[in-house]
Amino acid sequence: MWGRVLAGALGAALVLLLLVLTQVYPETPAHPAVLIFLAATGGAAAVYGLLPLLQSLRQAPAPSPRAERHRLEALYYTAVRLASNLDLDAVLDTLAEALRQVFTYENSAILLYEEDSHELVLVRAHNYDRPLGYRFSADLGVSGRCLRSGRAEIIDDVRTDPDYIAGVASCRSEICVPVLRGGRALGVINIESTEPAAFNTEDLYVLTSLAEIAALAIDNARLHGETVKLARTDENTGLYNYRFALECLREQLAISRRAGKPLTLMMVDLDRFKSINDRFGHITGDAVLRQFARVLESGVRQGDYVCRYGGEEFCIILPGADSRHASEIANRLLTAVRTHPFVDVHGQPLGVPVTASIGLATYPEHGQTEAELRRAADQALYRAKKEGRDRLRTCQAVGS
């Protein structure tokens, strides 16, 4: 039965992931036979795993006590909810809710493993003394031991375990279950009680099954997040890309219109970038673009959007900023670029001046629509370039 639960979750997740990918990359060509095969495989797995299980739970006489039947139903519905969500926060919330409300465990914690730092991070908890975000080395504690071994453990009395790190001061017993996917450690689920020997093999069985389903959901959510990030991120600079810039400008403009607040679009161009490429090569040119992107990011406010528009041209969307405020930010950026110690791909000083030109257009005075703002900001940028570069021009200056 547990195999069917997992198969159903896998199938549902495959169908959902296929739908998401086709939405994220609608322009990507794919052979219809491949799409049909993936959809049929996922759908068949979902039907095989989930529908028969639901029918057996609803129709067949219960072969076990009512409490066990309730747990099976709860595990099934939790599996469906986990498999049908591709947002990591929502997946973690669902898992935490299941541990707290559905299975009524006294104390619970979900820790995710960060491979880069080799640490476990507390991301969800119920009745825990540690704050969310608490982290410790994956070499320490029962959780670390469980993660490294890949084996779940029941500890009847934590006071006898030298590796135990208290998550609850009054804890006496614990279950620790690793969350594994394809041999990779994703995290740990901890359940604790103030009573000694509070857990049995049935608890371990349920938690192990839940951890297997959670591993699939967490892995899919992370994959989805990475896919979305790649679809909206420029590969070289790590900034938002052109596609995101257009969507963001449209959304932020609608918000500004409803709230009656200004919004400024800033077009930024790296001056004489072709000469840098010609003199130092494209590898150094790419390095200069990355440094330029960091200068722009560090010079704007939290909540502003810095995007690579194309080539050496960038745009910055400043919600709530009028022309005067945006001009102050733009002038600071010009100074920051002018004084930044740009280096080549080997880390050596570039030895040539690097400057930028900026054009501004503000809603509502310079444009009412996305297209009008873009056109106005482009015209202002053209004026800044024509008048000698390394300067700011606003849309108002274009018509003067």
C-alpha positions in Angstrom: 0.0 0.0 0.0 2.8 2.4 0.8 4.3 1.7 -2.6 1.1 2.8 -4.2 1.0 6.0 -2.1 4.5 6.9 -3.3 3.7 5.9 -6.9 0.6 8.1 -6.9 2.5 11.0 -5.5 5.2 10.5 -8.1 2.7 10.4 -10.9 0.8 13.5 -9.7 4.1 15.4 -9.3 5.2 14.4 -12.8 2.0 15.7 -14.4 2.2 18.9 -12.5 5.9 19.4 -13.3 5.1 18.8 -17.0 2.4 21.5 -16.9 4.6 24.0 -15.2 7.5 23.5 -17.6 5.3 23.9 -20.6 4.0 27.2 -19.0 7.5 28.4 -18.1 8.9 27.6 -21.6 5.9 27.8 -23.9 8.2 28.6 -26.9 10.4 25.5 -26.4 9.7 22.9 -29.1 8.9 19.4 -27.9 7.8 16.3 -29.8 4.1 15.6 -29.1 4.9 11.9 -28.5 7.3 12.9 -25.7 4.6 15.1 -24.0 2.0 12.4 -24.4 4.3 9.8 -23.0 5.2 11.9 -19.9 1.6 12.8 -19.3 0.4 9.3 -19.7 3.1 7.9 -17.5 2.4 10.4 -14.7 -1.4 10.0 -15.0 -1.2 6.2 -15.0 1.0 6.3 -11.9 -1.4 8.7 -10.2 -4.4 6.5 -11.0 -2.5 3.4 -10.0 -1.3 4.8 -6.7 -3.9 7.2 -5.4 -7.4 6.1 -6.7 -7.2 2.5 -5.6 -5.9 3.5 -2.2 -8.8 6.0 -1.8 -11.3 3.4 -2.8 -9.9 0.8 -0.4 -10.0 3.3 2.4 -13.6 4.3 1.7 -15.1 1.0 0.6 -13.2 -1.9 2.0 -13.8 -3.0 5.6 -11.1 -1.7 7.8 -8.6 -4.5 8.6 -7.1 -2.5 11.4 -8.4 -0.4 14.4 -10.1 2.9 13.7 -7.0 4.9 14.7 -4.9 3.1 12.1 -7.5 3.7 9.5 -7.5 7.4 10.4 -3.7 7.5 10.0 -3.9 5.8 6.6 -6.4 8.3 5.4 -4.5 11.2 6.9 -1.3 10.0 5.2 -3.1 9.7 1.9 -4.5 13.2 1.9 -1.2 14.6 3.1 0.5 12.8 0.2 -2.0 14.3 -2.3 -1.5 17.9 -0.9 2.3 17.6 -0.9 2.4 16.2 -4.4 0.1 18.8 -5.8 2.2 21.8 -4.6 5.3 23.2 -6.2 6.0 26.0 -3.7 8.6 25.0 -1.1 7.1 27.2 1.7 3.7 25.7 1.1 5.1 22.1 1.1 6.9 22.8 4.4 3.7 24.3 5.8 1.6 21.3 4.8 4.2 18.9 6.3 4.3 20.8 9.5 0.5 20.9 9.7 0.3 17.2 9.2 2.8 16.5 12.0 1.0 18.9 14.4 -2.7 18.4 13.6 -3.2 15.2 11.7 -0.8 13.0 13.6 -1.0 15.0 16.8 2.7 14.7 17.7 3.6 16.6 20.8 6.7 18.4 19.5 7.9 18.4 15.9 10.6 20.0 13.8 11.6 20.0 10.2 15.3 20.7 9.3 16.6 21.1 5.8 20.2 20.3 4.9 22.3 23.0 3.2 25.0 21.2 1.3 27.2 24.3 0.8 27.6 25.0 4.5 27.1 21.4 5.6 24.5 22.5 8.1 21.0 21.6 9.2 18.6 24.5 9.4 15.4 24.6 11.4 12.7 25.6 8.9 9.4 24.6 10.7 8.8 23.7 14.3 6.0 23.1 16.9 6.6 23.6 20.6 10.4 23.9 20.1 12.7 26.0 22.2 14.9 26.8 19.2 14.0 29.7 16.8 13.4 29.2 13.1 16.6 29.6 11.2 18.6 28.0 14.0 21.4 26.0 12.4 24.1 23.6 13.4 26.7 21.4 11.7 25.4 18.2 10.1 28.2 16.4 12.0 26.5 17.0 15.3 23.5 15.7 17.2 21.1 12.9 16.6 19.8 14.7 13.5 23.2 14.8 12.0 23.9 11.2 12.8 20.5 10.2 11.3 21.2 12.3 8.2 24.7 10.8 7.7 23.6 7.2 8.2 20.3 7.5 6.2 18.5 5.5 8.9 15.6 6.4 11.1 15.9 6.1 14.8 13.7 5.8 17.9 15.4 7.0 21.1 13.4 5.9 24.2 15.5 8.2 26.6 17.5 11.0 25.1 19.4 11.4 28.3 21.3 8.3 27.5 22.3 9.5 24.0 25.5 11.5 24.1 24.8 13.0 20.7 21.4 14.5 21.6 21.1 18.3 21.2 18.0 19.6 23.1 15.3 21.1 20.9 12.9 20.9 23.8 14.2 21.2 27.3 11.8 18.7 28.8 12.3 16.1 26.0 12.6 12.5 27.1 12.1 10.5 23.8 12.5 11.1 20.1 12.0 9.8 16.6 14.5 11.1 14.0 13.8 10.3 10.3 16.0 11.3 7.4 14.4 12.9 4.3 16.3 11.3 1.4 15.8 11.6 -2.4 17.8 9.5 -4.8 20.5 8.9 -2.2 20.8 12.7 -1.5 20.2 14.0 2.0 17.5 16.8 1.9 16.8 17.1 5.7 15.5 15.5 8.8 12.1 15.2 10.6 12.3 15.2 14.4 9.4 14.2 16.7 9.9 14.6 20.4 7.9 13.9 23.6 8.2 14.8 27.2 7.3 11.2 28.0 10.0 8.4 27.9 9.5 5.6 25.3 6.6 7.5 23.8 7.0 6.2 20.3 6.6 2.8 18.7 7.3 1.1 15.4 4.0 2.2 14.1 5.0 5.8 14.6 8.3 5.1 12.9 6.5 3.4 10.0 4.2 6.4 9.4 6.9 9.0 9.7 9.2 7.1 7.3 6.5 6.9 4.7 5.7 10.6 5.2 9.4 11.4 4.9 9.6 9.6 1.5 6.6 11.5 0.2 8.0 14.8 1.6 11.3 14.2 -0.1 9.6 14.0 -3.4 7.6 17.1 -2.8 10.6 19.1 -1.5 12.8 18.0 -4.4 10.1 18.9 -7.0 9.5 22.3 -5.3 13.2 23.1 -5.4 13.4 22.0 -9.1 10.4 24.2 -9.9 12.0 27.1 -8.1 15.3 26.7 -10.0 13.4 26.4 -13.3 11.4 29.6 -12.6 14.6 31.4 -11.5 16.4 30.3 -14.7 13.5 31.5 -16.8 13.6 35.0 -15.3 17.4 35.4 -14.7 20.2 36.6 -16.9 22.9 33.9 -16.9 25.9 36.1 -16.9 25.0 38.8 -14.4 22.5 37.0 -12.2 20.1 39.9 -12.6 16.5 39.6 -13.8 16.3 39.3 -17.6 14.4 41.2 -20.3 11.3 38.9 -20.1 11.0 39.5 -16.3 11.6 43.3 -16.8 8.5 43.6 -19.1 6.3 41.5 -16.8 7.5 43.4 -13.7 7.0 46.8 -15.3 3.5 45.9 -16.3 2.6 44.6 -12.8 4.2 47.4 -10.9 2.6 50.0 -13.2 -0.9 48.5 -12.5 -0.2 48.6 -8.7 0.9 52.3 -9.0 -2.2 53.1 -11.0 -4.5 51.6 -8.4 -2.6 53.2 -5.5 -2.2 56.5 -7.1 1.5 56.5 -6.6 4.4 57.3 -9.0 6.8 54.8 -10.6 10.0 55.5 -12.4 11.7 53.5 -15.1 15.4 54.0 -15.4 17.3 52.9 -18.5 21.1 52.5 -17.9 23.7 52.0 -20.6 27.4 51.1 -20.0 29.3 53.7 -22.0 31.7 52.5 -24.8 31.3 48.9 -23.9 32.3 47.7 -27.4 35.7 49.3 -27.0 36.2 47.2 -23.8 35.3 44.0 -25.6 37.6 44.9 -28.5 40.5 45.8 -26.3 40.3 43.1 -23.6 38.2 40.4 -25.1 34.7 39.2 -24.4 35.6 37.2 -21.3 36.8 40.3 -19.6 33.8 42.1 -21.1 31.5 39.7 -19.4 33.4 40.2 -16.1 32.9 43.9 -16.4 29.2 43.4 -16.9 29.0 41.3 -13.8 30.8 44.0 -11.8 28.6 46.7 -13.3 25.5 44.7 -12.2 26.7 44.5 -8.6 27.3 48.3 -8.6 23.7 48.8 -9.7 22.3 46.4 -7.2 24.2 48.0 -4.3 23.0 51.5 -5.3 19.3 51.0 -5.3 16.7 50.7 -2.6 15.3 47.4 -1.3 12.2 46.6 -3.4 13.7 48.1 -6.6 14.2 45.8 -9.6 17.5 45.7 -11.5 17.3 43.9 -14.8 19.6 43.3 -17.8 17.6 44.6 -20.7 20.0 43.4 -23.4 23.7 43.6 -24.2 25.2 46.5 -22.2 21.8 48.0 -21.5 20.1 47.6 -18.1 16.8 48.9 -16.7 15.8 49.6 -13.1 12.1 49.7 -12.0 11.6 52.0 -8.9 8.1 51.6 -7.4 6.9 54.7 -5.6 9.8 56.9 -6.7 9.0 60.2 -8.4 11.4 62.0 -10.8 13.2 63.9 -8.0 13.8 60.9 -5.8 14.8 58.7 -8.8 17.2 61.4 -10.0 19.0 61.3 -6.7 19.4 57.5 -6.9 20.6 57.8 -10.6 23.2 60.4 -9.7 24.5 58.2 -6.9 24.7 55.3 -9.4 26.7 57.4 -11.9 29.2 58.3 -9.2 29.4 54.7 -8.0 30.2 53.5 -11.5 32.7 56.2 -12.2 34.6 55.5 -9.0 34.4 51.7 -9.0 37.7 49.8 -9.4 36.8 47.6 -12.3 39.2 44.7 -12.9 39.8 42.3 -15.8 39.2 38.6 -15.8 42.5 38.0 -13.9 41.6 40.5 -11.2 44.0 43.2 -12.5 42.9 46.9 -12.7 41.2 47.6 -16.0 43.1 50.8 -16.5 40.4 52.5 -18.5 37.5 54.7 -17.3 34.1 53.0 -17.0 31.0 55.2 -17.0 27.3 54.9 -17.6 24.5 57.0 -19.1 21.0 57.0 -17.6 17.5 58.0 -18.9 14.5 58.4 -16.7 10.8 58.4 -17.3 8.2 58.6 -14.5 4.5 57.6 -14.3 2.2 59.4 -14.6 3.7 62.6 -16.0 6.0 60.9 -18.7 3.7 58.0 -19.7 0.5 56.2 -18.8 1.3 52.8 -20.2 4.2 50.4 -20.2 5.0 51.2 -23.8 4.9 55.0 -23.3 7.3 54.7 -20.3 9.7 52.6 -22.1 9.7 54.9 -25.1 10.2 58.0 -22.9 13.1 56.4 -20.9 14.8 55.3 -24.2 14.5 58.8 -25.6 16.0 60.2 -22.4 18.9 57.7 -22.5 19.5 58.6 -26.2 19.8 62.2 -25.2 22.3 61.4 -22.4 24.4 59.4 -24.9 24.2 62.1 -27.5 25.2 64.9 -25.1 28.5 63.2 -24.1 27.7 60.2 -21.9 28.4 59.8 -18.2 25.2 61.8 -17.3 21.6 61.6 -16.5 18.7 62.9 -18.6 15.0 62.8 -17.7 12.1 62.6 -20.1 11.3 66.2 -19.5 14.8 67.2 -20.8 14.1 65.3 -24.0 11.4 67.7 -25.0 13.1 70.9 -23.8 
